[in-house]
Amino acid sequence: MQSFIWNAFFFIVALGLLVAIHEFGHFWVARRCGVKVERFSIGFGKTIWSRIGRDGTEYVVALIPLGGYVKMLDERVEAVPEQLRAQAFNNRPLAARAAIVAAGPLANFLLAIVAFWIMLMIGIPGVKPVLGDIPADSLAAKAGLKSGQQVLAVDGRAVQDWHNLMLSLISHVGEKNVTVRVNSANDGIEDHHLDLSSWRIGSNPDHDPLNDIGVVQYLPKVSLQVDKVVPKSPAATVGLQQGDKLISAGGQKLSTWEQFTTLVRHHAGQSMPLSIERQGQSLQLNVVPEKRHANGQTFGFMGVAPKVAKYPSDYLITIQYGPFESLYKGVARTWQTTRITIDMLVKLVTGKVSVQNLSGPISIARGAGQSAHYGVAYFLGFLALVSVNLGILNLVPLPVLDGGHLLFFAVEAVTRRPVSERVLEVGMRIGTSVLVVVMMFALFNDLMRL
């Protein structure tokens, strides 16, 4: 319950800020273009706070924080007094109307730049992109990548940490020849060529997508010694304690913690014999892993964590810059995020990326809560990412979105006359239907991940 409240609170904070900035973009440019704004609303539904400003605009905070709107004077919506006709949106020049509509998404991109700028001034921890054990016959192994190598660049673009490496490789999904530059103590600097033409993100949703191609992150050694036991979990119920060493499970001698977790997942709701060593003595237990469900699959949960060695200090980095360089890097990160997001949308349509990757409000709420838990810098990074996605989403040429209005304005610029009311009405219906289907699909994915 506490986790739900935490996630919900930061979801409202993040979404409220994103919506406010987006709608303020429309509002600010509309005022500069001489359009009368009747209402500026954050949220939909019942009004929980409102006031009339000196400018005559009604400022509103509504109950449902899933959007907002700017209501402008418009003759297509209601009758406008003769003396106010010049301030109606529909009577402003085409360039002014296009600027007002484009200002919302543009404001989101500017917010992303500011969020990344502050994040990079604060500094964000990271780990060097050092490769762990490369699975045999994986795409990474076929490319000649080896454990212990540090990735320096992907297709000529330098990578600083593992997160940056992940974004760089994901942006090349489906491509046949991706150059990966690595450095190692034994072989020095080398270039390897990854064939990602068969990589489909989401084909194995239970794992990190990079693991599907064999690009595995170096991790400190995980022992078979128990470090933590979750209270009231199956492990606690059978008496498993901190310091116990796992010897065998399900009749199999254990060599790695990963082997143990695989056995637990496969014994959901089934009795599994467990052999342990405690203070030099062997003990035999029988545990029944709890049944859990996610992504449409059932798996076992035991509630136990291993003892993990510390990360080598020379692998840990902090990405931090001064004010001016942070601003430059913030612009660069916003551009990189924009480019990758657009590329992923295209690959989503073409099937190179699974629709299972679509996320809805539940995933966004969880991301907001988790990033806030890690600190201000992480929350700012999350805010920037969602802001870029919101900006791009609104530029998609569906009539119900800003991009659809810009498309109609482009048609008007070519034909020299506004799009007919009938075309607008049909377009709005189609756009709304498409958007509802996508949102339902995203919400379905969210529910399947619970």
C-alpha positions in Angstrom: 0.0 0.0 0.0 2.8 2.3 0.9 4.5 1.6 -2.5 1.2 2.3 -4.3 0.8 5.7 -2.6 4.5 6.6 -3.3 4.1 5.7 -7.0 0.8 7.5 -7.3 2.1 10.7 -5.7 5.1 11.0 -8.0 3.0 9.9 -11.0 0.7 12.9 -10.3 3.7 15.2 -9.7 5.4 14.1 -13.0 2.2 14.1 -15.1 1.0 17.4 -13.6 4.3 19.1 -14.5 4.4 17.6 -18.0 0.9 18.6 -18.8 1.3 22.1 -17.3 4.4 22.8 -19.4 2.8 21.4 -22.5 -0.4 23.5 -22.1 1.6 26.5 -21.1 3.4 26.3 -24.4 0.0 26.6 -26.2 -1.2 29.3 -23.8 1.9 31.5 -24.0 2.2 31.5 -27.8 -1.6 32.0 -28.2 -1.4 35.1 -26.0 1.6 36.4 -28.1 -0.4 35.8 -31.3 -3.3 37.9 -30.1 -5.7 35.0 -29.4 -8.0 35.3 -26.4 -7.7 32.3 -24.0 -10.9 31.6 -22.1 -9.7 28.7 -19.9 -6.3 27.1 -19.0 -7.0 23.7 -17.3 -4.7 21.1 -15.8 -6.6 17.8 -15.7 -10.1 16.8 -16.8 -13.4 16.3 -15.0 -14.7 18.1 -11.9 -13.1 21.4 -11.0 -11.3 21.3 -7.7 -9.8 24.8 -7.9 -10.3 27.8 -10.2 -9.8 31.5 -10.4 -10.2 34.2 -13.0 -7.0 36.1 -13.8 -6.6 39.7 -14.6 -6.3 38.7 -18.3 -9.8 37.3 -18.1 -8.6 33.7 -18.4 -10.1 31.1 -16.1 -7.3 29.0 -14.5 -8.5 25.5 -13.5 -7.1 22.4 -11.7 -9.4 19.5 -12.4 -9.9 16.1 -10.6 -8.4 13.7 -13.3 -4.7 14.5 -13.8 -4.4 12.6 -17.1 -4.2 15.6 -19.4 -5.2 19.2 -19.8 -6.3 21.8 -22.3 -6.3 25.4 -23.4 -9.7 26.7 -24.5 -9.3 29.5 -26.9 -12.0 31.8 -28.4 -13.1 30.1 -31.7 -16.0 30.8 -34.0 -16.2 27.1 -35.0 -17.1 26.3 -31.4 -19.4 29.1 -30.3 -20.7 32.5 -31.4 -18.1 35.3 -31.0 -19.1 39.0 -30.4 -18.1 41.2 -33.3 -15.6 43.2 -31.2 -13.7 40.0 -30.3 -13.7 38.3 -33.8 -10.1 39.4 -34.3 -9.0 37.5 -31.2 -10.6 34.3 -32.3 -8.2 31.4 -33.1 -9.8 30.6 -36.4 -9.3 34.2 -37.6 -5.6 34.4 -37.0 -3.1 33.9 -39.8 -2.2 30.3 -40.7 1.4 30.8 -39.4 0.1 32.0 -36.0 -2.3 29.0 -35.7 0.5 26.6 -36.6 2.8 28.2 -34.0 0.2 27.9 -31.3 -0.4 24.2 -32.0 3.4 23.4 -32.3 4.2 25.3 -29.1 2.9 22.5 -26.8 5.2 19.7 -28.1 8.1 22.2 -28.3 7.6 23.1 -24.7 8.0 19.4 -23.8 11.3 19.2 -25.6 12.5 22.4 -23.8 11.5 20.8 -20.5 13.5 17.7 -21.4 16.6 19.9 -22.1 16.2 21.7 -18.7 15.7 18.4 -16.8 18.7 16.8 -18.4 20.7 20.0 -17.8 20.0 20.0 -14.0 20.4 16.2 -13.8 23.9 16.4 -15.3 24.9 19.3 -13.0 23.8 17.3 -10.0 25.6 14.2 -11.3 24.2 10.7 -11.9 26.0 7.4 -10.9 26.8 4.8 -13.6 28.9 1.8 -14.3 31.4 1.4 -17.1 30.1 -0.7 -20.1 32.2 -3.8 -19.3 31.0 -7.1 -20.7 30.3 -10.1 -18.5 30.2 -13.8 -19.5 29.1 -13.9 -23.2 26.8 -16.9 -23.9 28.1 -19.3 -26.6 26.4 -19.1 -30.0 24.9 -15.7 -29.1 25.1 -12.8 -31.6 27.7 -11.2 -29.4 29.8 -14.3 -29.4 29.6 -14.7 -33.2 30.8 -11.1 -33.4 33.9 -12.0 -31.3 33.0 -10.0 -28.2 34.6 -11.4 -25.0 34.1 -11.2 -21.3 36.1 -8.3 -19.7 36.1 -6.1 -22.7 34.9 -2.5 -22.2 32.7 -1.0 -25.0 34.1 2.4 -26.1 31.7 3.2 -29.0 28.8 1.9 -31.1 29.0 2.9 -34.8 31.4 5.7 -34.0 29.3 7.2 -31.1 31.1 7.1 -27.8 29.4 5.4 -24.8 30.1 6.3 -21.2 28.1 3.8 -19.2 25.9 0.7 -19.5 22.7 2.7 -19.9 24.2 4.6 -22.8 25.3 1.3 -24.4 21.8 -0.1 -24.1 20.3 3.0 -25.8 22.9 2.9 -28.5 22.4 -0.8 -29.4 18.6 -0.5 -29.2 18.7 2.3 -31.7 20.3 -0.1 -34.2 17.8 -3.0 -33.7 17.2 -4.8 -37.1 20.4 -3.5 -38.7 22.8 -6.0 -40.2 26.3 -4.4 -39.6 26.8 -2.5 -36.3 30.4 -1.6 -35.4 31.2 -2.1 -31.7 34.6 -0.7 -30.6 36.0 -2.4 -27.4 39.1 -2.2 -25.3 40.7 -4.9 -23.2 43.9 -5.4 -21.2 45.0 -8.4 -23.4 43.9 -7.3 -26.9 43.8 -3.5 -26.8 41.3 -1.6 -29.0 39.4 -3.7 -31.5 36.3 -3.2 -33.8 33.7 -6.0 -33.9 30.7 -6.2 -36.2 27.3 -7.2 -34.7 24.5 -8.5 -37.0 21.3 -7.3 -35.3 19.0 -8.0 -38.3 17.3 -10.9 -36.4 17.0 -9.1 -33.1 13.4 -8.4 -32.1 13.0 -6.5 -28.9 10.2 -7.9 -26.8 10.5 -11.5 -28.2 11.7 -12.5 -24.7 10.1 -10.0 -22.3 11.4 -11.7 -19.1 15.0 -10.6 -19.8 17.0 -7.5 -20.4 16.8 -7.0 -24.2 20.6 -6.9 -24.5 20.8 -10.4 -22.9 18.9 -11.7 -26.0 21.9 -10.9 -28.2 24.5 -12.0 -25.6 25.6 -8.5 -24.6 25.8 -9.3 -20.9 26.8 -6.7 -18.3 29.7 -7.5 -16.0 28.3 -8.2 -12.5 30.2 -8.9 -9.3 30.3 -12.6 -8.3 27.0 -13.8 -6.8 27.6 -16.6 -4.2 25.2 -19.4 -3.2 25.1 -17.9 0.4 21.8 -16.4 1.5 22.1 -12.7 2.5 18.4 -11.8 2.9 15.2 -13.6 3.6 11.8 -11.8 2.9 9.6 -12.1 6.0 6.5 -14.4 5.6 7.9 -15.7 2.3 8.2 -19.4 1.4 11.9 -19.2 2.3 11.1 -17.8 5.7 8.3 -20.3 6.3 10.7 -23.3 5.9 13.3 -21.6 8.2 15.9 -20.5 5.7 18.3 -18.1 7.4 20.9 -15.5 6.5 24.3 -17.1 6.1 22.9 -20.5 4.9 24.7 -21.9 1.8 22.6 -23.6 -0.9 24.0 -27.0 -2.0 21.2 -28.5 -4.2 17.6 -27.8 -5.2 15.1 -30.0 -7.0 17.6 -32.8 -7.0 20.2 -30.8 -8.9 23.6 -29.8 -7.5 23.9 -26.0 -7.6 26.8 -24.2 -9.2 25.3 -20.7 -9.7 22.6 -18.6 -8.2 21.0 -18.2 -11.6 20.6 -22.0 -11.8 18.8 -21.8 -8.4 16.4 -19.0 -9.5 15.5 -20.9 -12.7 14.6 -24.0 -10.6 12.5 -21.9 -8.3 10.6 -20.3 -11.2 9.8 -23.7 -12.6 8.5 -25.1 -9.3 5.6 -22.6 -8.8 3.2 -24.1 -6.3 5.2 -27.4 -6.3 7.3 -28.9 -3.5 11.0 -28.6 -4.1 13.7 -30.4 -2.0 16.4 -28.1 -0.9 19.8 -29.0 0.6 21.7 -26.4 2.6 24.7 -26.0 4.7 24.4 -24.1 8.0 27.4 -23.7 10.3 29.1 -26.7 8.9 26.0 -29.0 9.1 23.9 -30.3 6.2 20.2 -29.7 6.4 17.3 -31.0 4.2 14.3 -28.7 3.6 11.2 -28.8 1.4 10.0 -25.5 0.1 6.9 -24.7 -2.1 7.7 -21.6 -4.2 4.7 -19.1 -4.2 2.8 -18.8 -7.5 3.2 -15.4 -9.1 2.0 -14.1 -12.5 3.5 -11.5 -14.9 3.5 -11.0 -18.7 1.0 -13.8 -19.0 3.3 -16.3 -17.4 3.3 -18.2 -14.1 6.5 -18.5 -12.1 7.7 -19.4 -8.6 8.8 -16.9 -6.0 10.8 -17.9 -2.9 11.7 -14.6 -1.2 15.5 -14.9 -0.8 18.5 -12.9 -2.0 22.1 -13.9 -2.3 25.3 -12.4 -1.0 26.9 -10.4 -3.7 30.5 -9.2 -3.9 31.1 -5.4 -4.1 31.4 -3.8 -7.5 35.1 -2.9 -8.4 35.5 0.8 -7.6 37.3 1.5 -10.9 34.1 0.3 -12.7 32.0 2.9 -11.0 31.6 6.4 -12.5 29.7 9.6 -11.9 28.5 11.5 -15.0 28.7 15.1 -14.0 29.5 18.4 -15.8 29.7 22.1 -15.2 26.7 24.4 -16.0 27.7 25.2 -19.6 28.8 21.7 -20.6 25.7 20.2 -18.9 23.5 22.5 -21.0 25.2 21.3 -24.2 25.0 17.6 -23.0 21.4 18.2 -22.1 20.6 19.3 -25.6 22.5 16.3 -27.0 20.7 13.8 -24.7 17.3 15.3 -25.7 18.2 14.9 -29.4 19.5 11.3 -28.8 16.3 10.4 -26.9 14.1 12.0 -29.6 16.0 10.1 -32.4 15.8 6.8 -30.6 12.1 7.2 -29.7 11.1 8.0 -33.4 13.2 5.1 -34.6 11.5 2.8 -32.1 8.1 4.0 -33.2 8.9 3.2 -36.8 10.3 -0.3 -35.8 7.1 -0.8 -33.7 5.0 -0.3 -36.8 7.2 -2.5 -39.0 7.3 -5.3 -36.4 11.0 -5.1 -35.5 10.0 -4.2 -31.9 7.2 -6.1 -30.2 4.0 -4.2 -29.2 4.6 -5.7 -25.7 7.0 -2.8 -25.2 4.1 -0.3 -25.2 3.6 1.1 -21.7 0.6 2.8 -20.1 -0.1 4.8 -17.0 0.6 2.0 -14.5 4.2 1.5 -15.9 4.7 5.3 -15.9 3.5 5.5 -12.3 5.9 2.7 -11.3 8.8 4.4 -13.2 8.0 7.7 -11.5 8.0 6.1 -8.1 11.2 4.1 -8.7 13.2 7.0 -10.1 12.1 9.3 -7.2 13.2 6.6 -4.8 16.7 6.7 -6.3 17.0 10.5 -6.0 16.3 13.8 -7.7 18.8 13.2 -10.5 17.1 10.0 -11.5 13.6 11.5 -11.3 14.7 14.4 -13.6 16.1 11.9 -16.1 12.7 10.0 -16.0 10.9 13.3 -16.4 13.0 14.2 -19.4 12.4 10.8 -21.0 8.6 11.0 -20.6 8.6 14.6 -21.7 10.3 13.7 -25.0 7.9 10.9 -25.5 4.9 13.2 -24.8 6.2 15.7 -27.3 6.7 13.1 -30.0 3.3 11.5 -29.3 1.6 14.8 -29.8 3.3 15.3 -33.1 2.0 12.1 -34.6 -0.3 13.1 -37.5 -3.6 11.9 -35.9 -6.4 14.5 -36.1 -7.1 14.4 -32.3 -3.4 15.3 -31.6 -1.4 18.4 -32.3 0.3 16.6 -35.2 -3.1 16.1 -36.8 -3.9 19.8 -36.6 -0.5 20.6 -38.1 -1.3 18.2 -40.9 -4.6 20.0 -41.6 -2.7 23.3 -41.6 -0.2 21.9 -44.1 -3.2 20.9 -46.4 -4.6 24.4 -45.9 -1.3 26.0 -46.9 -1.3 23.9 -50.2 -5.0 24.3 -51.1 -5.3 27.9 -49.9 -8.5 27.1 -48.0 -9.3 25.5 -44.6 -10.1 21.8 -44.4 -13.9 21.3 -44.4 -15.8 20.6 -41.2 -16.8 17.2 -42.5 -13.2 16.1 -43.0 -12.3 17.5 -39.6 -15.2 15.5 -38.0 -14.3 12.2 -39.7 -10.6 12.7 -39.0 -11.3 13.3 -35.3 -13.4 10.1 -35.1 -10.6 8.1 -36.7 -7.9 9.7 -34.7 -9.8 9.1 -31.4 -10.5 5.5 -32.3 -6.8 4.8 -33.1 -5.7 6.5 -29.9 -8.2 4.6 -27.7 -7.0 1.3 -29.2 -3.3 2.1 -28.6 -4.1 3.2 -25.0 -6.1 0.1 -24.3 -3.2 -2.0 -25.7 -0.8 -0.2 -23.5 -3.0 -0.6 -20.4 -3.4 -4.3 -21.2 0.4 -4.6 -21.3 0.6 -2.8 -17.9 -1.9 -5.2 -16.4 -0.1 -8.3 -17.7 3.1 -7.0 -16.1 1.5 -6.9 -12.6 
